[in-house]
Amino acid sequence: MSSQNPSVDTTATSAVPVQTITYICGECRAESQIKPRENIRCHDCGHRVLYKKRSEILSVFEGSYRYADRVPNTTLPRFGDVLEPVLYIPSIMTNL
């Protein structure tokens, strides 16, 4: 500890992980890891147009319940009903 300011601990190291985001350069298509507050610039060519890399995880969202009348053997929910998730794959999707 410092003798001038005893409340400051200079020997402790901060264990805060720095989160980086992967961007793809619009010019050379190289991937760059950029930290917060860092200049937005490609590390290879210096181009300033970068695109955020998309996730490879597929996200599927449940649709609206107002189309439940198109699903066979189902009824529309009433106020106060406990809703259970419904998985409905239209015939258009099964032919892919």
C-alpha positions as a LaTeX table, in Angstrom:
\begin{tabular}{lrrr}
\hline
Residue & $x$ (\AA) & $y$ (\AA) & $z$ (\AA) \\
\hline
Met1 & 0.00 & 0.00 & 0.00 \\
Ser2 & 1.04 & 3.53 & $-0.60$ \\
Ser3 & 2.16 & 5.52 & 2.42 \\
Gln4 & 0.63 & 8.77 & 1.09 \\
Asn5 & $-2.88$ & 7.37 & 0.56 \\
Pro6 & $-3.55$ & 4.30 & 2.71 \\
Ser7 & $-7.01$ & 3.66 & 1.20 \\
Val8 & $-5.60$ & 2.89 & $-2.27$ \\
Asp9 & $-4.22$ & $-0.62$ & $-2.81$ \\
Thr10 & $-1.65$ & $-0.48$ & $-5.61$ \\
Thr11 & $-0.63$ & $-4.15$ & $-5.38$ \\
Ala12 & $-4.04$ & $-5.60$ & $-6.30$ \\
Thr13 & $-4.65$ & $-6.42$ & $-9.93$ \\
Ser14 & $-8.03$ & $-5.84$ & $-11.49$ \\
Ala15 & $-9.69$ & $-9.04$ & $-12.71$ \\
Val16 & $-12.29$ & $-7.35$ & $-14.91$ \\
Pro17 & $-12.40$ & $-9.15$ & $-18.28$ \\
Val18 & $-12.30$ & $-6.90$ & $-21.33$ \\
Gln19 & $-15.13$ & $-7.85$ & $-23.67$ \\
Thr20 & $-14.23$ & $-7.76$ & $-27.35$ \\
Ile21 & $-16.60$ & $-7.86$ & $-30.30$ \\
Thr22 & $-15.76$ & $-9.50$ & $-33.62$ \\
Tyr23 & $-16.22$ & $-7.34$ & $-36.71$ \\
Ile24 & $-15.70$ & $-8.17$ & $-40.40$ \\
Cys25 & $-14.02$ & $-5.60$ & $-42.65$ \\
Gly26 & $-16.09$ & $-4.37$ & $-45.59$ \\
Glu27 & $-13.02$ & $-4.05$ & $-47.80$ \\
Cys28 & $-10.74$ & $-7.06$ & $-47.17$ \\
Arg29 & $-13.23$ & $-9.33$ & $-45.27$ \\
Ala30 & $-10.72$ & $-9.86$ & $-42.43$ \\
Glu31 & $-12.05$ & $-10.46$ & $-38.91$ \\
Ser32 & $-11.01$ & $-7.94$ & $-36.25$ \\
Gln33 & $-11.47$ & $-8.10$ & $-32.49$ \\
Ile34 & $-12.35$ & $-4.61$ & $-31.25$ \\
Lys35 & $-12.59$ & $-3.55$ & $-27.61$ \\
Pro36 & $-14.99$ & $-0.90$ & $-26.30$ \\
Arg37 & $-13.74$ & 2.67 & $-26.80$ \\
Glu38 & $-11.27$ & 1.51 & $-29.49$ \\
Asn39 & $-11.17$ & 3.14 & $-32.92$ \\
Ile40 & $-13.41$ & 1.45 & $-35.47$ \\
Arg41 & $-10.81$ & 0.53 & $-38.06$ \\
Cys42 & $-9.67$ & $-2.71$ & $-39.70$ \\
His43 & $-6.40$ & $-3.96$ & $-38.24$ \\
Asp44 & $-5.23$ & $-5.28$ & $-41.64$ \\
Cys45 & $-6.14$ & $-2.62$ & $-44.22$ \\
Gly46 & $-7.31$ & 0.35 & $-42.11$ \\
His47 & $-10.76$ & 0.49 & $-43.73$ \\
Arg48 & $-13.38$ & 2.16 & $-41.51$ \\
Val49 & $-16.50$ & 0.22 & $-42.59$ \\
Leu50 & $-16.90$ & $-2.85$ & $-40.38$ \\
Tyr51 & $-19.84$ & $-5.22$ & $-40.00$ \\
Lys52 & $-20.70$ & $-7.02$ & $-36.79$ \\
Lys53 & $-20.27$ & $-10.78$ & $-37.14$ \\
Arg54 & $-23.55$ & $-12.67$ & $-36.93$ \\
Ser55 & $-24.16$ & $-15.44$ & $-34.46$ \\
Glu56 & $-24.14$ & $-19.00$ & $-35.77$ \\
Ile57 & $-26.90$ & $-20.00$ & $-33.33$ \\
Leu58 & $-30.33$ & $-20.29$ & $-34.91$ \\
Ser59 & $-33.05$ & $-18.37$ & $-33.06$ \\
Val60 & $-36.67$ & $-19.42$ & $-33.51$ \\
Phe61 & $-39.41$ & $-17.22$ & $-32.11$ \\
Glu62 & $-42.97$ & $-18.25$ & $-31.42$ \\
Gly63 & $-45.58$ & $-16.53$ & $-33.56$ \\
Ser64 & $-48.76$ & $-14.79$ & $-32.56$ \\
Tyr65 & $-51.71$ & $-16.71$ & $-31.16$ \\
Arg66 & $-54.14$ & $-14.95$ & $-33.51$ \\
Tyr67 & $-53.20$ & $-17.45$ & $-36.23$ \\
Ala68 & $-54.08$ & $-20.42$ & $-34.02$ \\
Asp69 & $-57.33$ & $-20.89$ & $-35.96$ \\
Arg70 & $-55.24$ & $-22.10$ & $-38.91$ \\
Val71 & $-53.66$ & $-24.84$ & $-36.80$ \\
Pro72 & $-55.78$ & $-28.00$ & $-36.89$ \\
Asn73 & $-57.48$ & $-29.22$ & $-33.67$ \\
Thr74 & $-56.73$ & $-26.11$ & $-31.60$ \\
Thr75 & $-58.83$ & $-23.37$ & $-30.10$ \\
Leu76 & $-58.00$ & $-19.76$ & $-29.39$ \\
Pro77 & $-56.98$ & $-19.04$ & $-25.79$ \\
Arg78 & $-59.41$ & $-17.26$ & $-23.49$ \\
Phe79 & $-58.55$ & $-14.64$ & $-20.89$ \\
Gly80 & $-56.99$ & $-16.31$ & $-17.85$ \\
Asp81 & $-55.97$ & $-19.51$ & $-19.67$ \\
Val82 & $-52.49$ & $-20.84$ & $-19.03$ \\
Leu83 & $-50.79$ & $-20.82$ & $-22.43$ \\
Glu84 & $-48.57$ & $-23.70$ & $-23.45$ \\
Pro85 & $-46.09$ & $-23.40$ & $-26.29$ \\
Val86 & $-47.40$ & $-24.74$ & $-29.59$ \\
Leu87 & $-45.12$ & $-26.18$ & $-32.24$ \\
Tyr88 & $-46.72$ & $-25.99$ & $-35.66$ \\
Ile89 & $-44.76$ & $-26.59$ & $-38.84$ \\
Pro90 & $-46.73$ & $-25.61$ & $-41.94$ \\
Ser91 & $-46.64$ & $-27.93$ & $-44.93$ \\
Ile92 & $-44.61$ & $-25.33$ & $-46.84$ \\
Met93 & $-41.73$ & $-25.81$ & $-44.39$ \\
Thr94 & $-41.80$ & $-29.62$ & $-44.52$ \\
Asn95 & $-41.15$ & $-29.70$ & $-48.29$ \\
Leu96 & $-37.74$ & $-28.03$ & $-47.97$ \\
\hline
\end{tabular}
